[in-house]
Amino acid sequence: MSKRNRRYENAVRYGRCGMCDADIPLEHFFERGDVVSCGGCGAEYVIQALQPVRLKVQEEEQGARRKRSMKQGGI
């Protein structure tokens, strides 16, 4: 384990939920591009940056597109 990992192993960063204003804990093993959810309201966010923490709301369109393509393929 490198010095950086040992140093930040127990460090927890926090993002802020834009919907309910709750803190979202980001453990040391989360990386950019991971999806996290708010414990208060269940909103999902994609991690844009870790230093400083920036979160972006997960688009629901991806699921809608997937459903649409399944319907078109099944017809």
BADO-590602 format. One record per residue: residue number from 1; residue in three letters; x negated, y negated, z negated of N, C-alpha, C in turn. Coordinates in Angstrom, 1 decimal. Atoms other than C-alpha are relative to their C-alpha. Layout:
N
+-----+-----+--------+--------+--------+--------+--------+--------+--------+--------+--------+
:   i :  aa :   n_px :   n_py :   n_pz :  ca_px :  ca_py :  ca_pz :   c_px :   c_py :   c_pz :
+-----+-----+--------+--------+--------+--------+--------+--------+--------+--------+--------+
: NUM : ALA :      X :      Y :      Z :      X :      Y :      Z :      X :      Y :      Z :
...
+-----+-----+--------+--------+--------+--------+--------+--------+--------+--------+--------+
end
This chain:
75
+-----+-----+--------+--------+--------+--------+--------+--------+--------+--------+--------+
:   i :  aa :   n_px :   n_py :   n_pz :  ca_px :  ca_py :  ca_pz :   c_px :   c_py :   c_pz :
+-----+-----+--------+--------+--------+--------+--------+--------+--------+--------+--------+
:   1 : MET :   -0.8 :    1.2 :    0.0 :    0.0 :    0.0 :    0.0 :   -0.9 :   -1.2 :    0.0 :
:   2 : SER :    0.9 :    1.2 :   -0.1 :   -1.5 :   -3.3 :    1.0 :    0.3 :   -1.0 :   -1.2 :
:   3 : LYS :   -0.2 :    1.0 :    1.1 :   -1.8 :   -6.3 :   -1.4 :    1.3 :   -0.7 :    0.2 :
:   4 : ARG :   -1.2 :    0.7 :   -0.3 :    1.0 :   -8.1 :    0.3 :    1.2 :    0.8 :   -0.4 :
:   5 : ASN :   -1.1 :   -0.8 :    0.4 :    3.4 :   -5.2 :   -0.2 :    0.2 :    0.1 :   -1.5 :
:   6 : ARG :   -0.1 :   -0.1 :    1.5 :    2.5 :   -4.8 :   -3.9 :    0.4 :   -1.3 :   -0.6 :
:   7 : ARG :   -0.3 :    1.3 :    0.5 :    2.8 :   -8.5 :   -4.4 :    1.5 :   -0.3 :    0.1 :
:   8 : TYR :   -1.3 :    0.3 :   -0.2 :    6.2 :   -8.8 :   -2.9 :    1.0 :    1.2 :   -0.2 :
:   9 : GLU :   -0.8 :   -1.1 :    0.2 :    7.5 :   -5.4 :   -3.8 :    1.3 :   -0.2 :   -0.8 :
:  10 : ASN :   -1.2 :    0.2 :    0.9 :    9.9 :   -6.6 :   -6.5 :    0.6 :   -1.4 :    0.3 :
:  11 : ALA :   -0.6 :    1.3 :   -0.3 :   10.6 :  -10.0 :   -4.9 :    1.3 :    0.2 :    0.8 :
:  12 : VAL :   -1.2 :    0.0 :   -0.7 :   14.1 :  -10.6 :   -3.8 :    0.3 :   -1.4 :    0.4 :
:  13 : ARG :   -0.4 :    1.3 :   -0.6 :   15.1 :  -13.5 :   -1.5 :    1.5 :    0.0 :    0.1 :
:  14 : TYR :   -1.5 :    0.2 :   -0.1 :   18.6 :  -14.8 :   -1.2 :    0.4 :   -0.8 :    1.2 :
:  15 : GLY :   -0.6 :    0.8 :   -1.0 :   20.6 :  -16.0 :    1.7 :    1.4 :   -0.4 :   -0.6 :
:  16 : ARG :   -1.3 :    0.6 :    0.4 :   23.9 :  -17.9 :    1.4 :    1.1 :    0.4 :    1.0 :
:  17 : CYS :   -1.1 :   -0.3 :   -0.8 :   27.2 :  -16.7 :    2.7 :    0.7 :   -1.3 :    0.4 :
:  18 : GLY :   -0.7 :    1.2 :   -0.5 :   28.9 :  -19.3 :    4.9 :    1.5 :    0.0 :   -0.3 :
:  19 : MET :   -1.4 :   -0.2 :    0.2 :   32.3 :  -17.9 :    4.2 :    0.5 :   -0.3 :   -1.4 :
:  20 : CYS :   -0.4 :    0.1 :    1.4 :   32.5 :  -17.7 :    0.4 :   -1.1 :   -0.6 :   -0.9 :
:  21 : ASP :    1.1 :    0.7 :    0.8 :   29.2 :  -19.4 :   -0.7 :   -0.6 :    0.8 :   -1.0 :
:  22 : ALA :    0.7 :   -0.9 :    0.9 :   27.9 :  -16.3 :   -2.5 :   -1.4 :    0.2 :    0.4 :
:  23 : ASP :    1.3 :   -0.4 :   -0.3 :   24.3 :  -15.3 :   -2.7 :   -0.1 :    1.4 :    0.6 :
:  24 : ILE :    0.2 :   -1.3 :   -0.7 :   23.2 :  -12.4 :   -0.4 :   -1.4 :    0.4 :   -0.3 :
:  25 : PRO :    1.3 :   -0.4 :    0.3 :   20.2 :  -10.6 :   -1.8 :   -0.7 :    0.7 :    1.2 :
:  26 : LEU :    0.8 :   -0.6 :   -1.0 :   17.5 :   -9.6 :    0.7 :   -1.2 :    0.6 :   -0.6 :
:  27 : GLU :    1.2 :   -0.8 :    0.5 :   15.1 :   -6.9 :   -0.5 :   -1.2 :   -0.2 :    0.8 :
:  28 : HIS :    1.3 :    0.1 :   -0.7 :   11.5 :   -6.8 :    0.5 :   -0.1 :    0.8 :    1.3 :
:  29 : PHE :    0.2 :   -0.9 :   -1.2 :   12.0 :   -4.1 :    3.1 :    0.9 :   -0.5 :    1.2 :
:  30 : PHE :   -0.8 :    0.5 :   -1.1 :   14.6 :   -6.1 :    5.2 :   -0.9 :   -0.7 :    1.0 :
:  31 : GLU :    0.8 :    0.7 :   -1.1 :   13.2 :   -7.4 :    8.5 :    0.9 :   -0.8 :    0.8 :
:  32 : ARG :   -0.8 :    0.9 :   -0.9 :   14.3 :   -9.9 :   11.1 :    0.8 :    0.9 :    0.9 :
:  33 : GLY :   -0.9 :   -0.8 :   -0.9 :   17.2 :   -8.5 :   13.1 :    0.9 :    1.0 :   -0.7 :
:  34 : ASP :   -0.8 :   -0.9 :    0.8 :   18.6 :   -6.4 :   10.3 :    1.4 :   -0.6 :   -0.3 :
:  35 : VAL :   -1.3 :    0.5 :    0.3 :   22.3 :   -6.7 :    9.5 :    0.3 :    0.2 :   -1.5 :
:  36 : VAL :   -0.3 :   -0.1 :    1.4 :   23.3 :   -7.5 :    5.9 :    1.5 :   -0.5 :   -0.2 :
:  37 : SER :   -1.4 :    0.5 :    0.2 :   26.8 :   -8.0 :    4.4 :    0.1 :   -0.7 :   -1.3 :
:  38 : CYS :   -0.2 :    0.7 :    1.3 :   28.1 :  -10.3 :    1.7 :    0.8 :    0.9 :   -0.9 :
:  39 : GLY :   -0.7 :   -0.8 :    1.0 :   29.2 :   -8.5 :   -1.4 :    1.3 :   -0.6 :   -0.4 :
:  40 : GLY :   -1.2 :    0.7 :    0.4 :   31.9 :  -11.1 :   -2.1 :    1.2 :    0.1 :    1.0 :
:  41 : CYS :   -1.1 :    0.0 :   -1.0 :   33.9 :  -11.3 :    1.2 :   -0.2 :    1.0 :    1.1 :
:  42 : GLY :    0.2 :   -1.0 :   -1.0 :   32.3 :   -8.6 :    3.4 :   -0.4 :   -0.5 :    1.3 :
:  43 : ALA :    0.5 :    0.5 :   -1.2 :   31.1 :  -10.9 :    6.1 :   -1.4 :    0.6 :    0.4 :
:  44 : GLU :    1.3 :   -0.6 :   -0.4 :   28.2 :   -9.5 :    8.1 :   -0.9 :   -1.0 :    0.7 :
:  45 : TYR :    0.9 :    1.0 :   -0.5 :   25.1 :  -11.5 :    9.0 :   -1.2 :    0.8 :    0.6 :
:  46 : VAL :    1.3 :   -0.4 :   -0.6 :   22.0 :  -10.9 :   11.2 :   -1.1 :   -0.9 :   -0.6 :
:  47 : ILE :    1.1 :    0.7 :    0.5 :   18.7 :  -11.9 :    9.6 :   -0.7 :   -0.7 :    1.2 :
:  48 : GLN :    0.7 :    0.7 :   -1.1 :   17.2 :  -14.6 :   11.9 :   -1.4 :   -0.3 :   -0.4 :
:  49 : ALA :    1.3 :    0.3 :    0.5 :   14.2 :  -15.5 :    9.7 :    0.0 :    0.3 :   -1.5 :
:  50 : LEU :    0.2 :   -0.3 :    1.4 :   12.8 :  -14.5 :    6.3 :   -0.6 :   -1.1 :   -0.8 :
:  51 : GLN :    0.7 :    1.1 :    0.7 :   10.7 :  -17.5 :    5.4 :    0.1 :   -1.3 :    0.8 :
:  52 : PRO :   -1.1 :   -0.1 :    1.0 :   12.8 :  -19.6 :    4.9 :    1.1 :    0.9 :    0.6 :
:  53 : VAL :   -1.1 :   -0.9 :   -0.4 :   15.9 :  -17.3 :    5.0 :    1.0 :   -0.7 :    0.8 :
:  54 : ARG :   -1.0 :    0.5 :   -0.9 :   18.2 :  -17.9 :    7.9 :    0.9 :    1.2 :    0.4 :
:  55 : LEU :   -0.9 :   -1.1 :   -0.4 :   21.3 :  -15.8 :    8.5 :    1.0 :   -0.5 :    1.1 :
:  56 : LYS :   -1.0 :    0.3 :   -1.0 :   23.6 :  -15.8 :   11.5 :    1.2 :    1.0 :   -0.1 :
:  57 : VAL :   -1.2 :   -0.9 :    0.1 :   27.2 :  -14.4 :   11.5 :   -0.1 :    1.0 :    1.1 :
:  58 : GLN :    0.0 :   -1.1 :   -1.0 :   27.4 :  -11.1 :   13.2 :    1.2 :   -0.2 :    0.9 :
:  59 : GLU :   -1.1 :    0.2 :   -1.0 :   29.5 :  -11.4 :   16.4 :    0.9 :    1.2 :    0.0 :
:  60 : GLU :   -0.9 :   -1.1 :   -0.1 :   32.6 :   -9.3 :   16.4 :    0.3 :    0.4 :    1.5 :
:  61 : GLU :   -0.3 :   -0.2 :   -1.4 :   32.7 :   -9.5 :   20.2 :   -0.7 :    1.3 :    0.5 :
:  62 : GLN :    0.7 :   -1.2 :   -0.4 :   30.2 :   -6.6 :   20.4 :    1.0 :    1.2 :   -0.1 :
:  63 : GLY :   -0.9 :   -1.1 :    0.2 :   32.8 :   -4.2 :   19.0 :    1.2 :   -0.1 :    1.0 :
:  64 : ALA :   -1.1 :    0.2 :   -0.9 :   35.6 :   -5.7 :   21.2 :   -0.5 :    0.4 :    1.4 :
:  65 : ARG :    0.5 :   -0.3 :   -1.3 :   33.4 :   -5.3 :   24.3 :   -0.1 :    1.6 :    0.1 :
:  66 : ARG :    0.1 :   -1.4 :    0.0 :   32.7 :   -1.7 :   23.4 :    1.4 :    0.7 :    0.2 :
:  67 : LYS :   -1.3 :   -0.6 :   -0.1 :   36.4 :   -0.9 :   23.0 :    0.6 :   -0.2 :    1.4 :
:  68 : ARG :   -0.5 :    0.4 :   -1.4 :   37.2 :   -2.7 :   26.3 :   -0.6 :    1.0 :    1.0 :
:  69 : SER :    0.6 :   -0.8 :   -1.0 :   34.6 :   -0.7 :   28.2 :    0.4 :    1.5 :   -0.1 :
:  70 : MET :   -0.5 :   -1.4 :    0.1 :   35.9 :    2.6 :   26.7 :    1.4 :    0.1 :    0.6 :
:  71 : LYS :   -1.3 :   -0.1 :   -0.6 :   39.4 :    1.8 :   27.8 :   -0.1 :    0.0 :    1.5 :
:  72 : GLN :    0.2 :    0.1 :   -1.4 :   38.2 :    0.9 :   31.3 :   -0.5 :    1.3 :    0.6 :
:  73 : GLY :    0.6 :   -1.3 :   -0.5 :   36.2 :    4.1 :   31.6 :    1.0 :    1.2 :   -0.1 :
:  74 : GLY :   -1.0 :   -1.1 :    0.2 :   39.1 :    6.3 :   30.4 :    1.2 :   -0.1 :    0.9 :
:  75 : ILE :   -1.2 :    0.2 :   -0.9 :   41.6 :    4.9 :   33.0 :   -0.2 :    0.7 :    1.3 :
+-----+-----+--------+--------+--------+--------+--------+--------+--------+--------+--------+
end
